[in-house]
């Protein structure tokens, strides 16, 4: 089919478009992640928000619940948003892949980075989400999201905190909450300072976008 929205073309029904897209994702078998998932994790939040947050992919908790950014990383993301008086209901949350990428080692299943083929297979869904939501600002959480949305040569330690243009939106990347949780001591303090600086800049643009929409 030419469009992911063949059944819903021509209207500004974001909820309907996203519901149809979520249905397509729920039965997707375009990559091997489909064979090991418990649930697909499509996205959540306000489809009319000017701000879209994009992470890497579901982890164990997300795979179990079907919801993005739950568990410890999700709690930290809530805290980061709360620091600028936002909640997850004020933004739209999704990931570059909609199924958990995991590997079994020594009898334990742990998360891994999604492979290029998996990201590419899921990319039409991500692009369709962006097309439906039309965000003014996209905040990439972590390097894989930034490489997918901003530039494939993006390096999070070098390029985070800068503004770029992507999909008609202003785009920035900051560290993923899961990365922040892996830091300790002085590195943790420095990482938190950088994330705070980034979220403040994003929030300023968010307020500008809200004002522009009202005007």
BELTACOR-V40236 format. One record per run of one state. SS is the DSSP state (helix for helix, strand for strand, loop for the rest). FROM is the first residue (numbers start at 1). TO is the last residue. Records with the same first field share a line. If there is no record, write none. Layout:
BEGIN
SS: FROM-TO + FROM-TO
END
This chain:
BEGIN
loop: 1-5 + 9-13 + 27-31 + 36-43 + 46-50 + 56-59 + 66-70 + 83-87 + 91-91 + 96-101 + 106-107 + 112-115 + 134-136 + 142-142 + 150-155 + 160-163 + 167-168 + 175-176 + 182-184 + 215-215
helix: 6-8 + 14-26 + 32-35 + 60-65 + 71-82 + 88-90 + 116-133 + 143-149 + 156-159 + 177-181 + 185-214
strand: 44-45 + 51-55 + 92-95 + 102-105 + 108-111 + 137-141 + 164-166 + 169-174
END
